Each structure stands twice: as C-alpha cells, then as structure tokens.
Amino acid sequence: MKLVRVKLRNFRCYKDEVSLDIGDITALVGKNDAGKSAIMDALAIFFDEKAKPDADDANKDGDNKDVRIICEFSDIPAEIVLDASNKTTLSDEYLLNEDGHLEIHKVYDGSLKTPKLKGTFARANHPSAENVGDLLTLKKADLKKHAEDLGVDTSQIDNRVNAQVRRAIWGATDNLDLQSTEIPLDAEDAKKIWEQLKKELPAFSLFKSDRTSTDQDAEAQDPMKAAVDEALKSKEAELEAISKYVQKQVETIAQKTVEKIREMDPTLASELRPRFSPPSWKNVFKISLTDDDQISINKRGSGVRCLILLNFFRAKAKQKASAGNAPGVIYAVEEPETSQHPNNQRMLMDAFANLADEPNQQVILSTHTPMLARTLPADSLRYIEVQSDGTRIIHARDEETISLIANALGVLADHDVKLFIGVEGRNDINFLRGISKILHAADDTVPDLYALEDKGQVIFFPMGGANLALWASRTRHLNIPEFYIQDSDLTAAGTSSHQQEVDNTNNKPNCTAVLTQKREMENYLHPNAIKAARSEADIQFGDYDDVPLLAAKALHDASNSGNNWEDLTDDKKVKKVSQAKRWLNTEAVEKMTPELLAERDPVGEVKSWFTKIVELMNAHRPIAANRNNQGSF
C-alpha cells in the first residue's frame, strides 16, 4: 500500500485537523518550530505498533482525549484473506472513503500520564441504514441470526462465510444510506481485516539528522537495524507461520506432559497451563557497522553517519527494485542538510530523488534551508505556514506555495551566483550536467555545469509542476540572468504549444528561454549510448518519438516477467517510464561522446545552449558584496 495523505488533530502544534498530501517524494518546508518534526514523529508513532505519544504530545488547547493520527492509503490489496474459507475485499466491505482510499484513524487518550491507544478506526463510506451498519462487528452466529431476522435469503450462499452473509444482507437492502462513518477495527471480522492489512502497510524508517550522538540513543544506533526491520517486514507472514508452528509443537508436548502428570497427581496437573509469548524477532539479530579501524559507525561524526545511512537507503532501494510485490517502504529524513557540505547536499538530493523513483518506495524530507527547497520539483514542496494565532496551514501544489517559500526562506543564500538555469525536472538537470562534462573534456570553451554548480555560480531550478512563467516571475528581482530550456513535446514537425510561453519569457529583462527542437532531452541521445548503458534497450528512434517509453518497453519485454506491456496498469507503466528517464539521463549520458552527439544533433543545438550559458554568465556583473571576485567565466 502507498501512503497518500496524513492528517493530524490535537497532536502537538496541530489543534485543528490539518491534511498533508504525500507523493513519491515530499518535502516539508518551514521555519523552525513550524511543525515539520511533529508530522514526522506522528508517522513514526502510527507505523510502530508499540509506539504511542508521550504526555506532552497532546495539544494544550485541544481535546487531549482525542489525539488523532490519520493515514490514507492507495494501492489497496485486491483481496483480503480472513481465513481459509473467508475472503473479501475492502470495496465489498464498504471500508474505503470517498476517494477510494483506506483511511485509518489511530486515536489516543493524551490526558493520561502515560497516553494510550483508545482505538483504531477505518473512516469509510459505509452503510448507515437501520440494521445494516454494524455487520462487521457481529460474530458468525449473530450475523447468521441477524440475516434470518431480516428475512434475507441466504440459501444460495455459504452461510459459514461471513463476507457472503454480509453481502447478502446489504444486497437485500433497498437504501444502504452510505455515510462517512468510523468503523472500529477491534472486533470480529473488522479486527481480522485490520490484522491482515497491517501486513501490507509500508515499513517506516525515520532518521533525525540533528539527533544526540550517544550509544544509548535508540535513534543513533547502526543503520543496519533499519535493514533488519525491513527484512522482517517483508517476511512477516513466514515468521508468523514459524511462530504458530513452534507454539503448536510446544502446546502439544505440554499437553502430553500434563497428561503424564495427571497420572501421578491430578491436582497438580490441573494447575499447569502452557503460556506462549511470541518472539521479538528484531532482538534476535545483532549487527553493527565498523570502519577499517574497528571504530563503530555510531561513534563517527554526525555528517558521516548521515551519509552512511542515506547510502544504505540507496543500496536497499536498488536491492528492492525488482521486488514489485514486496511491502512498501517510507524513508523519512529530517533536515538532511545538517552537518553536510553544500556539494554533499546536492548529491543527497539526487539520491533521494532516485530512491523515490524505485517501486514501492517513498521519501519524506523536512528542511528550513533554501538549498533543498530549490532543488526539488515544485509539486513535491509542502510549505507549513504559522498563523498569528498559532494555527498552521499547509500549502501545496499551487503558485502561492513557491511564493511563500521564496519569501520565508529566501530564494537563495549564495552571493556568487551568476546564472539560474530552469528546466522541467531533475532528469534534464542530469542530462545537461553529463553532456556538458563530456563536451568540456574535449573543448574547454564548453562550461562544465557540474563544476560551476559546485562553485555556487550556477543554480538549477527544476520547474516540476510549476510553469516557466511562474519561475521567471519569482527570480526577476534578484538581477541575476536566467536561462530556461523547455521541452517542445512535439510528436511531429510543427509549432510547439509552449512557443508563446517561451516568447513571453524572452521579452522579460535578464531572461532567455529556448525550446528543444526535438521532442525532449532524451531524443538527443544516441542509440549506441543507450545500448551501451543497458544492452536490452536496443532501440531506434526519431526526433519526435517517446524515447523513455521505447526504452521502458524494451527493458520490460527483455525481463521475461510473463506480463505483456499492454497488460500492465497505467501506474506501473508510468513508474517504468520514469525509471527509464532516470537511467537514460545518467547511465546513457555517460556513454555519450562528442561524436555521438554530433551525429544525433548535426545542427549543434545542444552546444548552442552551452554557448548561451557562457554568454549570460560573462555578461553578469556581481553585486557589490562580491566585487572582489569579478571576472568572466
């Protein structure tokens, strides 16, 4: 299942219910104490069965007996197996909300010295008509009798299967009067459904970059513990089967022992009962990471520990890439910029984006610095605004979000910036970085954009869900040249629908915008470079073909998965194409040469972009604070 939304009510700074949409990669942006950590900690509590809020987590002005952490999920299992003969679906049980999501509420009593879980509920569009609203909480005998009392014909179904009896009752009701209702998940089949669904929940790993560094701090332990948790999560069903097998064997021998004791002393035998405690599997494995000098990783500096953990995440992502049916994983990282050099920050953001591209994986970040905010697509940003009365508003996916971030954090803190480069997304950034490095090695008049970015002279803006005009309007007051490259998205020769937007941007001072003459960046790659990167991707294409789609289909067909491309869901197709775009703009770009580029781009369009970049950088005059560092590119 995939987390698509989290809501909080009466939890820490969130008195009134707030809603936060979650995507493949989501960045929480806001000033200190805006409430970013509260969201991360709430998620950690929700996903950890043993966790609960502490006495200070209830909002002081809210209802401390109704502290709620709410999570909504998509990608619901097609079938829920309650027992060998009882199968059902969440749709058939009316356990989905109005959006078709599974919405789970965990409610805690925060008025207690040690808060506890009051109940777990599913808020769903559920029958509320008389006599049909509580069927999930009825025992088998009661449910059968209820059907008889209502005069429901059950002769054509298996009366031993609760799900079938419920469907018969609901089917015989003229008006179910579906209402948004809270269904308790603590009794009968509702409880069984929740027990099965818990196995499908994504694993949640929270990393706090600014944590206290001590061996006793649970969050400072080796990152391999996260590997153990994730591995156990993926084998939960098998481990449960092992536990039940051991329990059965123990109970069998215990019963035989009691029988033998009864032969000698019946009184003593009646007092003996075997008690079985399920094992804590995570405590079975003791793993640590040490360096070449046998120094434990948790003794290293915070910046090193963060890098190690994040690269552990990357390694796990690659390992899980082929496990399409494995439970999902959510990696949450608070302020990853902490203790990191700016160069590392850029690399980390690339790593996070790559991680989120893998199947069944999501990334949630928090930051209050401009560096991370400006390197992410606009549609991944969530800005938490603190109102004058202390309430919070979460802004997302609109023009106001970018404006608020720019005003609150500043678009950038650098004073050496000579040029903004706006592109549609990070894949385009990777293309330009890689091609510029290759061309620069053969011709030093071509700028190495990666090196210039490291120096802080060039800043990329992935426009993401925002449009070109919006970004241009946000940076115009900084008096720094801007260069925008936008895909034409042409599928045949002609005029791009983006032409007017580009023309309007070129009419603004300090702005230059160009449209690709081919469909998009990937069309400038050479088929030989693509094949060198992935031998299975032996594709031929023209200027207006969808190269990522062709590459994704080629890899899928070569995988021998048994499924035809046409049989895949739209979501899986989109994911595979997204993965293709990523490796095309990294692995395939690395295989390019100036000669291969010249063959694909005989008019020198790509090189003209770099010529314009040099021209704009040389024309820029540094601000007064940076006059000692003048000079051309």
Phi, psi and omega per residue, in radians:
M1 nan 2.702 -3.076
K2 -2.083 2.261 3.099
L3 -1.261 2.164 -3.129
V4 -2.051 -0.279 -3.122
R5 -2.810 2.475 3.010
V6 -2.221 2.447 3.111
K7 -2.246 2.545 3.108
L8 -2.259 2.513 3.075
R9 -2.525 2.264 3.130
N10 1.047 0.437 3.120
F11 -1.925 1.997 -3.137
R12 0.901 -2.083 -3.033
C13 -1.400 -0.061 -3.092
Y14 -1.781 1.614 3.102
K15 -1.367 -1.002 3.090
D16 -1.420 2.572 -3.063
E17 -1.080 2.262 3.050
V18 -2.046 2.669 -3.106
S19 -2.185 2.350 -3.119
L20 -2.255 2.048 3.077
D21 -1.327 2.430 -3.118
I22 -2.056 2.307 3.096
G23 -1.991 -2.830 3.093
D24 -1.100 -0.732 3.006
I25 -2.308 2.264 -3.068
T26 -2.327 2.279 -3.139
A27 -2.047 2.132 3.075
L28 -1.582 2.051 -3.085
V29 -2.027 2.411 3.123
G30 3.031 2.904 3.114
K31 -1.248 3.004 3.078
N32 -1.002 2.460 3.123
D33 1.155 0.360 3.101
A34 -1.318 -0.427 3.141
G35 2.115 0.272 -3.135
K36 -1.198 -0.807 -3.124
S37 -1.142 -0.573 3.133
A38 -1.060 -0.709 3.128
I39 -1.150 -0.780 -3.141
M40 -1.077 -0.803 -3.107
D41 -1.176 -0.618 3.112
A42 -1.099 -0.732 3.107
L43 -1.117 -0.694 3.117
A44 -1.085 -0.679 3.106
I45 -1.173 -0.754 -3.104
F46 -1.049 -0.795 -3.017
F47 -1.458 -0.237 3.121
D48 -1.729 1.981 -3.082
E49 -1.018 -0.541 -3.068
K50 -1.612 -0.165 -3.088
A51 -1.447 2.703 3.051
K52 -2.718 2.788 3.117
P53 -1.106 2.803 3.021
D54 -1.740 -3.129 -2.996
A55 -1.112 -0.372 -3.094
D56 -1.691 0.058 -3.069
D57 -1.470 -0.319 3.108
A58 -1.303 2.358 3.114
N59 -1.083 2.328 -3.020
K60 -1.197 -0.434 -3.103
D61 -1.823 -0.017 -3.085
G62 -1.804 -2.925 3.121
D63 -1.479 1.762 -3.049
N64 -1.273 -0.096 3.054
K65 -1.645 0.018 -3.123
D66 -2.336 1.047 3.083
V67 -1.479 2.056 -3.003
R68 -2.101 2.388 2.958
I69 -2.141 2.095 -2.997
I70 -2.111 2.267 3.090
C71 -2.214 2.385 3.075
E72 -1.952 2.469 -3.083
F73 -2.250 2.504 2.964
S74 -1.904 -2.951 -3.126
D75 0.926 0.908 -3.069
I76 -1.255 2.505 3.069
P77 -0.978 2.452 -3.105
A78 -1.178 -0.469 -3.063
E79 -2.552 2.473 3.079
I80 -1.975 2.164 -3.129
V81 -1.739 1.896 -3.113
L82 -1.466 -0.669 3.000
D83 -2.807 -3.027 -3.021
A84 -1.003 -0.552 -3.063
S85 -1.979 0.079 -3.000
N86 -2.205 1.762 3.123
K87 -2.113 2.605 -3.112
T88 -2.729 -3.122 3.053
T89 -2.292 2.737 3.122
L90 -1.141 -0.559 3.108
S91 -1.172 -0.779 3.126
D92 -1.116 -0.506 -3.123
E93 -1.589 0.082 -3.126
Y94 0.939 0.857 -3.120
L95 -1.962 0.309 3.091
L96 -1.916 2.581 -3.141
N97 -1.441 -3.027 -3.041
E98 -1.077 -0.431 3.135
D99 -1.568 0.044 -3.098
G100 1.376 0.310 -3.136
H101 -1.801 2.732 2.957
L102 -1.487 2.047 -3.083
E103 -1.975 1.945 -3.081
I104 -1.887 2.236 3.092
H105 -1.887 2.195 2.955
K106 -1.890 2.120 -3.023
V107 -1.978 2.236 -3.087
Y108 -2.078 2.589 3.025
D109 -1.635 1.761 -3.113
G110 -1.523 0.040 3.124
S111 -1.395 -0.267 -3.117
L112 -1.418 2.699 3.098
K113 -1.057 -0.689 3.019
T114 -2.050 1.670 -3.082
P115 -0.971 2.581 3.130
K116 -2.370 2.836 3.114
L117 -1.302 2.096 3.101
K118 -1.417 -0.607 -3.124
G119 3.107 2.784 3.060
T120 -2.043 2.279 -3.041
F121 -2.291 2.668 2.957
A122 -1.886 2.099 3.036
R123 -1.580 2.078 -3.011
A124 -2.508 2.838 3.033
N125 -1.394 1.542 -2.898
H126 -2.039 2.633 3.093
P127 -0.994 2.339 3.116
S128 -2.173 0.049 3.115
A129 -1.126 2.735 -3.092
E130 -1.003 2.335 3.056
N131 1.343 0.030 -3.112
V132 -2.249 0.135 -3.051
G133 -1.606 -0.226 -3.042
D134 -2.104 0.418 -3.013
L135 -1.126 -0.540 -3.106
L136 -1.194 -0.309 -3.088
T137 -1.728 -0.003 -3.100
L138 -1.549 2.470 3.040
K139 -1.237 2.899 -3.050
K140 -1.001 -0.840 -3.120
A141 -1.121 -0.738 -3.140
D142 -1.160 -0.641 -3.136
L143 -1.179 -0.739 3.125
K144 -1.106 -0.763 3.138
K145 -1.147 -0.657 3.133
H146 -1.064 -0.712 3.115
A147 -1.113 -0.716 3.130
E148 -1.131 -0.757 -3.135
D149 -1.076 -0.574 -3.127
L150 -1.494 -0.060 3.129
G151 1.257 0.521 -3.126
V152 -1.468 2.302 3.130
D153 -1.345 1.983 3.134
T154 -2.009 0.340 -3.070
S155 -1.237 -0.386 -3.077
Q156 -1.702 0.138 -3.128
I157 -2.204 2.985 3.069
D158 -1.532 1.861 -3.076
N159 -1.161 -0.200 3.106
R160 -1.413 -0.238 -3.096
V161 -1.763 1.893 -3.067
N162 -0.974 -0.729 -3.082
A163 -1.052 -0.666 3.132
Q164 -1.207 -0.664 3.117
V165 -1.138 -0.746 3.126
R166 -1.083 -0.775 -3.139
R167 -1.082 -0.645 3.122
A168 -1.122 -0.748 -3.138
I169 -1.145 -0.837 -3.136
W170 -1.125 -0.661 3.141
G171 -1.162 -0.459 -3.132
A172 -1.529 -0.014 -3.106
T173 -1.693 2.200 -3.066
D174 -1.112 -0.813 -3.104
N175 -2.293 1.872 -3.118
L176 -1.301 -0.310 -3.141
D177 0.920 1.121 -3.114
L178 -1.135 2.230 -3.136
Q179 -2.382 2.662 3.046
S180 -1.186 1.965 -2.963
T181 -2.315 2.589 3.045
E182 -1.636 2.063 3.128
I183 -1.824 2.076 3.122
P184 -1.148 2.378 -3.107
L185 -1.851 0.767 -3.066
D186 -2.206 0.209 -3.111
A187 -2.520 2.477 3.010
E188 0.844 -2.327 -3.019
D189 -1.173 -0.522 3.077
A190 -1.044 -0.723 3.113
K191 -1.158 -0.728 3.138
K192 -1.102 -0.702 3.114
I193 -1.084 -0.787 -3.130
W194 -1.132 -0.672 3.118
E195 -1.079 -0.669 3.104
Q196 -1.264 -0.685 -3.123
L197 -1.164 -0.567 -3.139
K198 -1.035 -0.528 3.129
K199 -1.242 -0.340 -3.115
E200 -1.678 -0.116 3.141
L201 -1.158 2.557 3.085
P202 -1.186 2.583 3.000
A203 -1.261 2.531 -3.091
F204 -2.125 2.166 3.118
S205 -2.118 2.094 -3.138
L206 -1.909 2.230 3.104
F207 -2.100 2.123 3.112
K208 -1.763 1.916 -3.062
S209 -1.179 -0.466 -3.079
D210 -1.762 0.404 -3.069
R211 -1.238 2.867 3.049
T212 -1.235 2.367 -3.063
S213 -1.727 1.530 3.041
T214 -2.386 2.709 3.124
D215 -1.125 -0.459 -3.083
Q216 -1.456 -0.288 3.137
D217 -1.251 2.073 -3.082
A218 -1.010 -0.603 -3.101
E219 -1.368 -0.156 -3.120
A220 -1.705 0.118 -3.137
Q221 -1.270 2.924 -3.073
D222 -1.004 2.492 -3.122
P223 -1.121 -0.249 3.135
M224 -1.133 -0.351 3.078
K225 -1.084 -0.598 3.087
A226 -1.143 -0.598 3.099
A227 -1.135 -0.708 3.120
V228 -1.106 -0.821 -3.132
D229 -1.031 -0.760 -3.097
E230 -1.179 -0.729 3.129
A231 -1.104 -0.746 3.120
L232 -1.122 -0.663 3.128
K233 -1.080 -0.710 -3.107
S234 -1.248 -0.331 -3.127
K235 -2.005 0.449 -3.047
E236 -1.044 -0.725 -3.112
A237 -1.129 -0.759 3.128
E238 -1.126 -0.718 3.136
L239 -1.148 -0.647 3.098
E240 -1.130 -0.680 3.106
A241 -1.119 -0.686 3.094
I242 -1.107 -0.782 3.134
S243 -1.044 -0.770 -3.133
K244 -1.159 -0.648 3.122
Y245 -1.123 -0.820 3.134
V246 -1.088 -0.756 3.136
Q247 -1.036 -0.763 -3.136
K248 -1.105 -0.733 3.135
Q249 -1.132 -0.735 3.140
V250 -1.131 -0.780 -3.133
E251 -1.115 -0.618 3.129
T252 -1.127 -0.862 -3.117
I253 -1.211 -0.574 3.105
A254 -1.133 -0.717 3.132
Q255 -1.126 -0.709 3.104
K256 -1.138 -0.641 3.107
T257 -1.130 -0.754 3.123
V258 -1.069 -0.705 3.126
E259 -1.089 -0.681 3.112
K260 -1.196 -0.665 3.120
I261 -1.164 -0.649 -3.130
R262 -1.045 -0.571 3.108
E263 -1.102 -0.549 -3.101
M264 -1.657 -0.701 -3.086
D265 -2.627 1.593 -3.112
P266 -0.985 -0.611 -3.129
T267 -1.107 -0.789 -3.130
L268 -1.134 -0.702 -3.088
A269 -1.084 -0.626 -3.088
S270 -1.196 -0.281 -3.093
E271 -1.645 -0.086 -3.077
L272 -1.707 2.246 3.079
R273 -2.426 2.238 3.094
P274 -1.262 2.307 3.082
R275 -2.018 2.236 -3.058
F276 -2.017 2.126 3.082
S277 -1.811 2.110 3.129
P278 -0.979 2.472 -3.094
P279 -1.248 2.630 3.000
S280 -1.647 1.633 -3.001
W281 -1.053 -0.630 -3.065
K282 -1.135 -0.418 3.128
N283 -1.423 -0.119 3.141
V284 -1.314 -0.550 -3.010
F285 -1.766 2.199 3.109
K286 -2.044 1.860 -3.072
I287 -2.293 2.488 3.073
S288 -2.507 2.783 3.070
L289 -1.936 2.326 3.072
T290 -2.299 2.718 3.101
D291 -1.573 -2.990 -3.079
D292 -1.104 -0.399 3.128
D293 -1.660 0.251 3.134
Q294 1.071 0.516 3.076
I295 -1.645 2.205 -3.116
S296 -1.065 2.481 -3.114
I297 -1.060 -0.580 -3.101
N298 -1.307 0.053 3.014
K299 -1.747 -0.077 -3.134
R300 -1.447 3.013 -3.128
G301 -1.132 2.752 -3.064
S302 -1.083 -0.648 3.127
G303 -1.128 -0.717 3.116
V304 -1.155 -0.763 -3.130
R305 -1.061 -0.712 -3.134
C306 -1.108 -0.780 3.139
L307 -1.097 -0.717 3.141
I308 -1.093 -0.796 -3.120
L309 -1.119 -0.773 -3.095
L310 -1.163 -0.614 3.089
N311 -1.311 -0.457 2.968
F312 -1.096 -0.761 3.083
F313 -0.984 -0.774 -3.108
R314 -1.101 -0.741 3.136
A315 -1.095 -0.729 3.126
K316 -1.155 -0.629 3.138
A317 -1.082 -0.740 3.133
K318 -1.138 -0.676 -3.141
Q319 -1.142 -0.632 -3.060
K320 -1.526 -0.061 -3.030
A321 -0.997 -0.595 -3.104
S322 -1.598 -0.089 -3.094
A323 -1.574 1.204 -3.033
G324 -1.103 -0.428 -3.100
N325 -1.758 0.068 -3.131
A326 -1.284 2.684 3.057
P327 -0.982 2.594 -3.118
G328 -1.253 2.954 3.111
V329 -2.335 2.357 3.044
I330 -2.002 2.074 3.084
Y331 -1.761 2.050 -3.140
A332 -1.983 2.215 -3.082
V333 -2.286 2.123 3.098
E334 -1.538 2.200 3.026
E335 0.796 1.119 -3.123
P336 -1.122 -0.242 3.116
E337 -1.280 -0.248 -3.083
T338 -1.012 2.250 3.072
S339 1.144 0.252 -3.100
Q340 -1.928 2.458 3.023
H341 -1.148 2.600 3.130
P342 -0.917 -0.629 3.106
N343 -1.089 -0.740 3.118
N344 -1.141 -0.620 3.127
Q345 -1.048 -0.750 3.120
R346 -1.125 -0.742 3.133
M347 -1.136 -0.663 3.126
L348 -1.105 -0.705 -3.129
M349 -1.142 -0.652 3.050
D350 -1.090 -0.729 -3.129
A351 -1.117 -0.727 3.111
F352 -1.070 -0.790 -3.120
A353 -1.102 -0.714 3.103
N354 -1.119 -0.691 3.134
L355 -1.056 -0.771 -3.105
A356 -1.215 -0.304 3.128
D357 -1.347 -0.334 -3.087
E358 -1.301 2.653 -3.133
P359 -1.048 2.501 3.015
N360 1.104 0.448 -3.121
Q361 -2.307 2.474 3.102
Q362 -2.333 2.676 3.132
V363 -2.232 2.300 3.050
I364 -2.141 2.177 -3.125
L365 -2.090 2.780 2.976
S366 -2.345 2.563 -3.136
T367 -2.793 2.746 2.987
H368 -2.283 0.410 3.111
T369 -2.055 2.628 -3.102
P370 -1.154 -0.525 -3.027
M371 -0.915 -0.896 -3.093
L372 -1.271 -0.688 -3.076
A373 -1.063 -0.647 -3.040
R374 -1.458 -0.175 -3.131
T375 -1.692 0.012 -3.096
L376 -1.883 2.623 3.054
P377 -1.031 2.554 -3.070
A378 -1.035 -0.601 -3.066
D379 -1.332 -0.041 3.076
S380 -1.690 -0.133 -3.044
L381 -1.517 2.387 3.041
R382 -2.230 2.042 -3.106
Y383 -1.768 2.195 3.133
I384 -1.702 1.967 -3.113
E385 -1.792 2.278 3.106
V386 -1.665 2.069 3.133
Q387 -1.343 2.917 -3.116
S388 -1.088 -0.475 3.141
D389 -1.585 0.107 3.090
G390 1.621 -0.178 3.110
T391 -1.285 2.788 -3.110
R392 -1.987 2.508 3.001
I393 -2.164 2.299 3.124
I394 -1.832 2.038 -3.133
H395 -1.700 2.441 -3.117
A396 -2.692 2.513 2.928
R397 0.968 0.674 3.026
D398 -2.546 2.969 -3.091
E399 -1.101 -0.572 -3.104
E400 -1.126 -0.540 -3.128
T401 -1.053 -0.867 -3.140
I402 -1.092 -0.718 -3.141
S403 -1.086 -0.776 -3.139
L404 -1.117 -0.725 3.118
I405 -1.105 -0.776 -3.136
A406 -1.085 -0.723 -3.114
N407 -1.267 -0.640 -3.059
A408 -1.416 -0.717 -3.050
L409 -1.806 -0.315 -2.989
G410 1.519 2.419 -3.136
V411 -1.113 -0.642 3.102
L412 -2.776 2.730 3.124
A413 -1.863 -0.048 -3.062
D414 -1.411 2.629 3.095
H415 -2.030 0.008 -3.122
D416 -1.779 0.081 -3.048
V417 -1.189 2.259 3.124
K418 -1.917 -0.313 -3.065
L419 -2.781 2.397 2.920
F420 -1.707 2.363 3.047
I421 -2.091 2.025 -3.139
G422 -1.787 2.234 3.089
V423 -2.320 3.053 -3.039
E424 -1.315 -0.496 -3.117
G425 -2.948 3.128 -3.048
R426 -1.193 -0.444 3.079
N427 -1.104 -0.673 3.078
D428 -1.148 -0.640 3.085
I429 -1.070 -0.799 3.134
N430 -1.091 -0.669 3.102
F431 -1.070 -0.894 -3.089
L432 -1.129 -0.730 3.089
R433 -1.016 -0.898 -3.046
G434 -1.138 -0.811 -3.122
I435 -1.141 -0.683 -3.134
S436 -1.117 -0.656 3.133
K437 -1.150 -0.724 3.125
I438 -1.127 -0.801 -3.132
L439 -1.198 -0.648 -3.130
H440 -1.104 -0.630 3.139
A441 -1.094 -0.503 -3.142
A442 -1.706 -0.347 -3.074
D443 -2.640 1.825 -3.020
D444 -1.289 -0.004 3.016
T445 -1.384 -0.242 3.054
V446 -1.505 2.224 -3.087
P447 -1.229 2.505 2.992
D448 -1.579 1.735 -3.022
L449 -1.132 -0.548 3.121
Y450 -1.123 -0.773 3.137
A451 -1.149 -0.693 3.132
L452 -1.177 -0.598 3.084
E453 -1.165 -0.711 3.094
D454 -1.065 -0.610 3.128
K455 -1.355 -0.154 -3.123
G456 1.397 0.248 -3.125
Q457 -1.536 -0.372 3.128
V458 -2.206 2.368 3.068
I459 -2.196 2.212 3.075
F460 -1.553 2.451 2.989
F461 -2.070 1.948 2.993
P462 -1.381 2.003 -3.033
M463 -1.238 -0.463 3.054
G464 0.924 -2.247 -3.095
G465 -1.290 -0.237 3.134
A466 -1.468 2.770 -3.130
N467 -1.685 2.962 -3.065
L468 -1.044 -0.785 -3.092
A469 -1.066 -0.626 -3.129
L470 -1.126 -0.839 -3.133
W471 -1.111 -0.708 3.138
A472 -1.055 -0.642 -3.131
S473 -1.250 -0.469 -3.083
R474 -1.362 -0.403 -3.021
T475 -1.943 -0.037 -3.001
R476 -1.118 -0.507 -3.072
H477 -1.338 -0.118 -3.078
L478 -1.504 -0.147 3.110
N479 1.001 0.669 3.094
I480 -2.100 2.326 -3.123
P481 -0.999 2.614 -3.136
E482 -2.276 2.401 3.132
F483 -2.263 2.117 -3.081
Y484 -2.033 2.346 3.041
I485 -2.085 2.107 -3.113
Q486 -2.114 2.387 3.082
D487 -1.104 2.429 3.103
S488 -1.289 -0.494 -3.095
D489 1.061 0.417 3.130
L490 -1.265 2.437 3.036
T491 -1.882 -0.028 3.054
A492 -2.856 2.878 3.135
A493 -1.026 2.436 -3.119
G494 2.754 -2.812 -3.122
T495 -1.782 2.268 -3.121
S496 -1.250 2.574 3.081
S497 -1.192 -0.232 -3.135
H498 -1.599 -0.010 -3.014
Q499 -1.047 -0.758 -3.109
Q500 -1.100 -0.692 3.139
E501 -1.109 -0.722 3.112
V502 -1.143 -0.746 3.122
D503 -1.061 -0.737 3.134
N504 -1.101 -0.688 3.135
T505 -1.163 -0.655 3.140
N506 -1.194 -0.316 3.115
N507 -1.435 -0.131 3.141
K508 -1.575 2.527 -3.140
P509 -1.103 2.520 3.058
N510 1.221 0.173 -3.085
C511 -2.069 2.342 2.995
T512 -2.267 2.293 3.135
A513 -2.324 2.486 3.103
V514 -2.330 2.687 3.029
L515 -1.857 2.458 3.033
T516 -1.166 2.429 3.105
Q517 -1.339 -0.493 3.029
K518 -1.549 3.134 -3.066
R519 -1.058 -0.892 -3.126
E520 -2.809 3.134 -3.029
M521 -0.955 -0.723 -3.055
E522 -1.084 -0.357 -3.136
N523 -1.284 -0.179 3.087
Y524 -1.579 -0.100 3.080
L525 -1.329 2.679 3.116
H526 -1.662 2.422 3.122
P527 -0.953 -0.572 3.123
N528 -1.145 -0.636 3.119
A529 -1.203 -0.674 3.123
I530 -1.134 -0.778 3.136
K531 -1.153 -0.615 3.106
A532 -1.152 -0.546 3.126
A533 -1.347 -0.770 3.131
R534 -2.402 1.846 -3.029
S535 -1.040 -0.498 -3.140
E536 -1.214 -0.394 -3.068
A537 -1.564 1.132 3.110
D538 -1.596 1.520 -3.015
I539 -2.145 2.663 3.028
Q540 -2.108 2.527 -3.063
F541 -2.748 2.844 3.091
G542 -1.886 -2.992 -3.064
D543 -1.183 -0.372 -3.025
Y544 -2.064 0.187 3.108
D545 -1.405 2.726 3.105
D546 -1.505 1.585 -3.034
V547 -1.120 -0.811 3.109
P548 -1.010 -0.668 3.122
L549 -1.147 -0.783 3.126
L550 -1.071 -0.729 -3.136
A551 -1.178 -0.719 -3.139
A552 -1.118 -0.748 3.127
K553 -1.136 -0.686 -3.141
A554 -1.105 -0.761 3.126
L555 -1.165 -0.696 3.138
H556 -1.120 -0.793 -3.126
D557 -1.104 -0.563 -3.127
A558 -1.406 -0.192 -3.052
S559 -1.377 -0.237 -3.108
N560 0.960 0.704 -3.109
S561 -1.301 -0.284 -3.114
G562 1.580 -0.181 3.125
N563 -1.858 2.303 3.033
N564 -1.256 2.622 3.129
W565 -0.970 -0.712 -3.098
E566 -1.151 -0.362 -3.114
D567 -1.502 -0.176 -3.133
L568 -1.257 2.652 3.047
T569 -1.217 2.748 3.121
D570 -1.017 -0.663 -3.125
D571 -1.102 -0.734 3.138
K572 -1.191 -0.639 3.090
K573 -1.102 -0.801 3.138
V574 -1.045 -0.723 -3.131
K575 -1.129 -0.756 -3.137
K576 -1.155 -0.675 3.094
V577 -1.152 -0.707 3.111
S578 -1.074 -0.732 3.087
Q579 -1.117 -0.683 3.111
A580 -1.100 -0.740 3.115
K581 -1.030 -0.662 -3.102
R582 -1.146 -0.888 -3.090
W583 -1.311 -0.468 3.048
L584 -1.066 -0.700 -3.077
N585 -1.541 0.035 3.044
T586 -2.143 -1.228 -3.071
E587 -1.117 -0.807 -3.123
A588 -1.213 -0.669 3.106
V589 -1.060 -0.662 3.136
E590 -1.093 -0.414 -3.139
K591 -1.549 -0.061 3.132
M592 -1.307 2.703 3.039
T593 -2.312 2.850 3.070
P594 -0.979 -0.612 -3.129
E595 -1.195 -0.754 3.117
L596 -1.128 -0.664 3.106
L597 -1.144 -0.737 3.139
A598 -1.081 -0.614 3.116
E599 -1.189 -0.675 3.129
R600 -1.431 -0.429 -3.063
D601 -2.292 1.195 -3.049
P602 -1.119 -0.420 -3.140
V603 -1.471 -0.075 3.084
G604 1.276 0.561 -3.113
E605 -1.089 -0.824 -3.103
V606 -1.084 -0.762 -3.139
K607 -1.111 -0.531 3.113
S608 -1.143 -0.540 3.080
W609 -1.091 -0.774 -3.107
F610 -1.209 -0.606 3.065
T611 -1.072 -0.733 3.126
K612 -1.161 -0.648 3.126
I613 -1.074 -0.784 3.114
V614 -1.087 -0.749 3.141
E615 -1.050 -0.795 -3.125
L616 -1.166 -0.686 3.141
M617 -1.178 -0.699 3.140
N618 -1.226 -0.468 -3.133
A619 -1.380 -0.322 -3.079
H620 -1.293 2.346 3.066
R621 -1.852 2.074 -3.088
P622 -1.014 2.660 3.108
I623 -1.209 2.900 -3.027
A624 -0.947 -0.679 -3.085
A625 -1.149 -0.159 -3.047
N626 -2.197 0.393 -3.048
R627 -1.140 -0.462 -3.140
N628 -1.255 -0.131 -3.093
N629 -2.056 0.618 -3.112
Q630 -1.333 3.015 3.124
G631 2.278 2.792 -3.119
S632 -1.449 3.004 -3.141
F633 -1.124 nan nan
